Amino acid sequence: MEILRADGLPIEALCGGQGACATCHCYIDTEWQARLSPPTQDELDLLAILDTCNNASRLTCQLVFTDALDGLTLTIAPEG
Ligand code: FES
């Protein structure tokens, strides 16, 4: 989420990365999904309240970005 913001992309992230708002919701492109750490139950619970949630959904504020994720591609969700 911080990287998206720093690049000037339109991500709301209203709670500032506290995992409380779901406005950092994105769809991770298929080829990258298995490289991410699995979501916590709290992240899954928050995603579950979104009508736009699907199997590619993640809250970007909950992703730990490492060099191995350089080049990751995603789509910002409608409410993201
Ligand atoms: S910024 Fe609020 S849940 Fe990610």
Backbone and ligand atoms as CSV (ligand in chain L), in Angstrom:
chain,resi,resn,atom,element,x,y,z
A,1,MET,N,N,0.831,-1.190,0.000
A,1,MET,CA,C,0.000,0.000,0.000
A,1,MET,C,C,0.867,1.242,0.000
A,2,GLU,N,N,1.907,1.278,0.814
A,2,GLU,CA,C,2.796,2.443,0.852
A,2,GLU,C,C,3.475,2.663,-0.500
A,3,ILE,N,N,3.840,1.580,-1.164
A,3,ILE,CA,C,4.498,1.695,-2.474
A,3,ILE,C,C,3.516,2.261,-3.501
A,4,LEU,N,N,2.284,1.797,-3.451
A,4,LEU,CA,C,1.272,2.313,-4.370
A,4,LEU,C,C,1.068,3.804,-4.149
A,5,ARG,N,N,0.981,4.187,-2.888
A,5,ARG,CA,C,0.807,5.611,-2.564
A,5,ARG,C,C,1.997,6.438,-3.029
A,6,ALA,N,N,3.185,5.919,-2.774
A,6,ALA,CA,C,4.401,6.651,-3.140
A,6,ALA,C,C,4.497,6.852,-4.648
A,7,ASP,N,N,3.924,5.908,-5.395
A,7,ASP,CA,C,3.933,6.030,-6.854
A,7,ASP,C,C,2.778,6.889,-7.360
A,8,GLY,N,N,1.974,7.418,-6.450
A,8,GLY,CA,C,0.889,8.308,-6.843
A,8,GLY,C,C,-0.320,7.606,-7.390
A,9,LEU,N,N,-0.431,6.305,-7.138
A,9,LEU,CA,C,-1.591,5.565,-7.635
A,9,LEU,C,C,-2.794,5.821,-6.727
A,10,PRO,N,N,-3.990,5.730,-7.287
A,10,PRO,CA,C,-5.197,6.118,-6.547
A,10,PRO,C,C,-5.675,5.040,-5.577
A,11,ILE,N,N,-4.956,4.875,-4.493
A,11,ILE,CA,C,-5.353,3.918,-3.455
A,11,ILE,C,C,-5.737,4.733,-2.218
A,12,GLU,N,N,-6.915,4.487,-1.687
A,12,GLU,CA,C,-7.383,5.321,-0.576
A,12,GLU,C,C,-6.642,5.028,0.720
A,13,ALA,N,N,-6.672,3.785,1.162
A,13,ALA,CA,C,-5.990,3.379,2.395
A,13,ALA,C,C,-6.339,4.308,3.555
A,14,LEU,N,N,-7.615,4.437,3.798
A,14,LEU,CA,C,-8.112,5.403,4.772
A,14,LEU,C,C,-7.622,5.175,6.192
A,15,CYS,N,N,-7.381,3.927,6.566
A,15,CYS,CA,C,-6.963,3.660,7.955
A,15,CYS,C,C,-5.450,3.723,8.117
A,16,GLY,N,N,-4.758,4.023,7.040
A,16,GLY,CA,C,-3.307,4.186,7.136
A,16,GLY,C,C,-2.544,2.896,7.318
A,17,GLY,N,N,-3.146,1.789,6.954
A,17,GLY,CA,C,-2.453,0.517,7.032
A,17,GLY,C,C,-2.721,-0.268,8.298
A,18,GLN,N,N,-3.772,0.069,8.996
A,18,GLN,CA,C,-4.111,-0.623,10.245
A,18,GLN,C,C,-4.950,-1.880,10.025
A,19,GLY,N,N,-5.262,-2.172,8.776
A,19,GLY,CA,C,-6.053,-3.365,8.491
A,19,GLY,C,C,-7.489,-3.231,8.942
A,20,ALA,N,N,-8.025,-2.008,8.882
A,20,ALA,CA,C,-9.359,-1.765,9.412
A,20,ALA,C,C,-10.363,-1.226,8.408
A,21,CYS,N,N,-9.933,-0.841,7.201
A,21,CYS,CA,C,-10.862,-0.150,6.308
A,21,CYS,C,C,-11.130,-0.873,4.988
A,22,ALA,N,N,-10.217,-1.677,4.535
A,22,ALA,CA,C,-10.310,-2.414,3.259
A,22,ALA,C,C,-10.241,-1.509,2.038
A,23,THR,N,N,-9.883,-0.252,2.203
A,23,THR,CA,C,-9.785,0.637,1.043
A,23,THR,C,C,-8.415,0.550,0.368
A,24,CYS,N,N,-7.644,-0.457,0.727
A,24,CYS,CA,C,-6.387,-0.749,0.023
A,24,CYS,C,C,-6.533,-2.069,-0.737
A,25,HIS,N,N,-7.771,-2.475,-0.956
A,25,HIS,CA,C,-8.076,-3.749,-1.607
A,25,HIS,C,C,-7.582,-3.757,-3.054
A,26,CYS,N,N,-6.845,-4.806,-3.400
A,26,CYS,CA,C,-6.357,-4.986,-4.767
A,26,CYS,C,C,-6.505,-6.447,-5.168
A,27,TYR,N,N,-6.456,-6.669,-6.475
A,27,TYR,CA,C,-6.449,-8.022,-7.030
A,27,TYR,C,C,-5.029,-8.315,-7.500
A,28,ILE,N,N,-4.432,-9.334,-6.920
A,28,ILE,CA,C,-3.070,-9.715,-7.270
A,28,ILE,C,C,-3.111,-10.596,-8.523
A,29,ASP,N,N,-2.280,-10.264,-9.499
A,29,ASP,CA,C,-2.251,-11.061,-10.720
A,29,ASP,C,C,-1.856,-12.506,-10.399
A,30,THR,N,N,-2.449,-13.435,-11.113
A,30,THR,CA,C,-2.347,-14.863,-10.820
A,30,THR,C,C,-0.912,-15.340,-10.605
A,31,GLU,N,N,-0.003,-14.934,-11.458
A,31,GLU,CA,C,1.373,-15.438,-11.373
A,31,GLU,C,C,2.101,-14.997,-10.109
A,32,TRP,N,N,1.561,-14.032,-9.387
A,32,TRP,CA,C,2.212,-13.533,-8.176
A,32,TRP,C,C,1.570,-14.039,-6.889
A,33,GLN,N,N,0.398,-14.558,-6.973
A,33,GLN,CA,C,-0.356,-14.892,-5.762
A,33,GLN,C,C,0.368,-15.875,-4.843
A,34,ALA,N,N,0.981,-16.912,-5.398
A,34,ALA,CA,C,1.631,-17.929,-4.577
A,34,ALA,C,C,2.928,-17.422,-3.935
A,35,ARG,N,N,3.426,-16.307,-4.390
A,35,ARG,CA,C,4.674,-15.760,-3.834
A,35,ARG,C,C,4.432,-14.900,-2.598
A,36,LEU,N,N,3.188,-14.597,-2.333
A,36,LEU,CA,C,2.864,-13.751,-1.185
A,36,LEU,C,C,2.702,-14.591,0.070
A,37,SER,N,N,2.968,-13.969,1.205
A,37,SER,CA,C,2.664,-14.657,2.450
A,37,SER,C,C,1.149,-14.799,2.544
A,38,PRO,N,N,0.675,-15.862,3.160
A,38,PRO,CA,C,-0.777,-16.072,3.217
A,38,PRO,C,C,-1.455,-14.992,4.073
A,39,PRO,N,N,-2.704,-14.702,3.754
A,39,PRO,CA,C,-3.429,-13.702,4.551
A,39,PRO,C,C,-3.718,-14.220,5.957
A,40,THR,N,N,-3.763,-13.315,6.896
A,40,THR,CA,C,-4.160,-13.671,8.256
A,40,THR,C,C,-5.677,-13.831,8.298
A,41,GLN,N,N,-6.171,-14.390,9.370
A,41,GLN,CA,C,-7.620,-14.514,9.519
A,41,GLN,C,C,-8.279,-13.140,9.572
A,42,ASP,N,N,-7.624,-12.164,10.197
A,42,ASP,CA,C,-8.183,-10.804,10.240
A,42,ASP,C,C,-8.319,-10.228,8.834
A,43,GLU,N,N,-7.298,-10.440,7.995
A,43,GLU,CA,C,-7.382,-9.943,6.619
A,43,GLU,C,C,-8.517,-10.648,5.874
A,44,LEU,N,N,-8.604,-11.948,6.019
A,44,LEU,CA,C,-9.679,-12.698,5.357
A,44,LEU,C,C,-11.053,-12.229,5.826
A,45,ASP,N,N,-11.179,-11.968,7.116
A,45,ASP,CA,C,-12.460,-11.518,7.660
A,45,ASP,C,C,-12.866,-10.170,7.070
A,46,LEU,N,N,-11.906,-9.278,6.921
A,46,LEU,CA,C,-12.221,-7.958,6.367
A,46,LEU,C,C,-12.538,-8.060,4.876
A,47,LEU,N,N,-11.770,-8.864,4.166
A,47,LEU,CA,C,-12.049,-9.045,2.740
A,47,LEU,C,C,-13.439,-9.652,2.527
A,48,ALA,N,N,-13.849,-10.513,3.423
A,48,ALA,CA,C,-15.119,-11.223,3.261
A,48,ALA,C,C,-16.326,-10.299,3.283
A,49,ILE,N,N,-16.182,-9.114,3.826
A,49,ILE,CA,C,-17.330,-8.188,3.872
A,49,ILE,C,C,-17.491,-7.413,2.567
A,50,LEU,N,N,-16.514,-7.536,1.668
A,50,LEU,CA,C,-16.556,-6.786,0.415
A,50,LEU,C,C,-17.313,-7.553,-0.657
A,51,ASP,N,N,-18.218,-6.892,-1.333
A,51,ASP,CA,C,-18.935,-7.522,-2.453
A,51,ASP,C,C,-17.991,-7.828,-3.609
A,52,THR,N,N,-16.894,-7.116,-3.681
A,52,THR,CA,C,-15.981,-7.229,-4.820
A,52,THR,C,C,-14.824,-8.186,-4.545
A,53,CYS,N,N,-14.863,-8.891,-3.433
A,53,CYS,CA,C,-13.786,-9.817,-3.069
A,53,CYS,C,C,-13.821,-11.050,-3.971
A,54,ASN,N,N,-12.622,-11.493,-4.387
A,54,ASN,CA,C,-12.532,-12.767,-5.107
A,54,ASN,C,C,-11.232,-13.462,-4.695
A,55,ASN,N,N,-10.876,-14.552,-5.349
A,55,ASN,CA,C,-9.700,-15.330,-4.943
A,55,ASN,C,C,-8.385,-14.579,-5.110
A,56,ALA,N,N,-8.371,-13.506,-5.850
A,56,ALA,CA,C,-7.164,-12.710,-6.070
A,56,ALA,C,C,-7.061,-11.540,-5.100
A,57,SER,N,N,-8.043,-11.393,-4.248
A,57,SER,CA,C,-8.109,-10.223,-3.371
A,57,SER,C,C,-7.085,-10.268,-2.245
A,58,ARG,N,N,-6.466,-9.141,-1.989
A,58,ARG,CA,C,-5.605,-8.936,-0.819
A,58,ARG,C,C,-5.713,-7.485,-0.386
A,59,LEU,N,N,-5.465,-7.279,0.891
A,59,LEU,CA,C,-5.335,-5.919,1.410
A,59,LEU,C,C,-3.860,-5.563,1.312
A,60,THR,N,N,-3.548,-4.612,0.479
A,60,THR,CA,C,-2.131,-4.360,0.201
A,60,THR,C,C,-1.372,-3.844,1.422
A,61,CYS,N,N,-2.061,-3.298,2.391
A,61,CYS,CA,C,-1.341,-2.842,3.587
A,61,CYS,C,C,-0.861,-4.017,4.432
A,62,GLN,N,N,-1.359,-5.190,4.149
A,62,GLN,CA,C,-0.979,-6.361,4.930
A,62,GLN,C,C,0.102,-7.192,4.249
A,63,LEU,N,N,0.528,-6.773,3.070
A,63,LEU,CA,C,1.556,-7.506,2.340
A,63,LEU,C,C,2.936,-7.025,2.766
A,64,VAL,N,N,3.801,-7.967,3.046
A,64,VAL,CA,C,5.190,-7.638,3.360
A,64,VAL,C,C,5.969,-7.697,2.061
A,65,PHE,N,N,6.414,-6.537,1.612
A,65,PHE,CA,C,7.081,-6.474,0.320
A,65,PHE,C,C,8.568,-6.776,0.487
A,66,THR,N,N,9.048,-7.709,-0.310
A,66,THR,CA,C,10.471,-8.052,-0.311
A,66,THR,C,C,11.002,-7.905,-1.728
A,67,ASP,N,N,12.324,-7.990,-1.876
A,67,ASP,CA,C,12.917,-7.901,-3.218
A,67,ASP,C,C,12.345,-8.970,-4.143
A,68,ALA,N,N,11.967,-10.106,-3.583
A,68,ALA,CA,C,11.420,-11.202,-4.393
A,68,ALA,C,C,10.099,-10.815,-5.060
A,69,LEU,N,N,9.480,-9.765,-4.577
A,69,LEU,CA,C,8.205,-9.318,-5.146
A,69,LEU,C,C,8.377,-8.162,-6.115
A,70,ASP,N,N,9.619,-7.806,-6.409
A,70,ASP,CA,C,9.864,-6.719,-7.358
A,70,ASP,C,C,9.223,-7.058,-8.705
A,71,GLY,N,N,8.372,-6.197,-9.188
A,71,GLY,CA,C,7.681,-6.432,-10.453
A,71,GLY,C,C,6.271,-6.960,-10.281
A,72,LEU,N,N,5.850,-7.148,-9.051
A,72,LEU,CA,C,4.500,-7.645,-8.778
A,72,LEU,C,C,3.464,-6.786,-9.506
A,73,THR,N,N,2.489,-7.455,-10.082
A,73,THR,CA,C,1.434,-6.732,-10.786
A,73,THR,C,C,0.089,-7.017,-10.129
A,74,LEU,N,N,-0.738,-5.985,-10.119
A,74,LEU,CA,C,-2.041,-6.066,-9.465
A,74,LEU,C,C,-2.975,-5.045,-10.086
A,75,THR,N,N,-4.228,-5.157,-9.684
A,75,THR,CA,C,-5.248,-4.201,-10.110
A,75,THR,C,C,-5.903,-3.641,-8.856
A,76,ILE,N,N,-6.015,-2.341,-8.770
A,76,ILE,CA,C,-6.674,-1.728,-7.633
A,76,ILE,C,C,-8.173,-1.985,-7.749
A,77,ALA,N,N,-8.770,-2.493,-6.676
A,77,ALA,CA,C,-10.191,-2.822,-6.660
A,77,ALA,C,C,-11.023,-1.536,-6.697
A,78,PRO,N,N,-12.281,-1.646,-7.093
A,78,PRO,CA,C,-13.119,-0.447,-7.228
A,78,PRO,C,C,-13.175,0.416,-5.974
A,79,GLU,N,N,-13.174,-0.227,-4.806
A,79,GLU,CA,C,-13.235,0.563,-3.567
A,79,GLU,C,C,-11.858,0.827,-2.989
A,80,GLY,N,N,-10.832,0.414,-3.732
A,80,GLY,CA,C,-9.461,0.531,-3.215
A,80,GLY,C,C,-8.872,1.915,-3.319
L,1,FES,S1,S,-5.224,0.682,4.530
L,1,FES,FE1,FE,-6.969,0.191,5.665
L,1,FES,S2,S,-7.102,-1.957,5.520
L,1,FES,FE2,FE,-5.362,-1.473,4.363
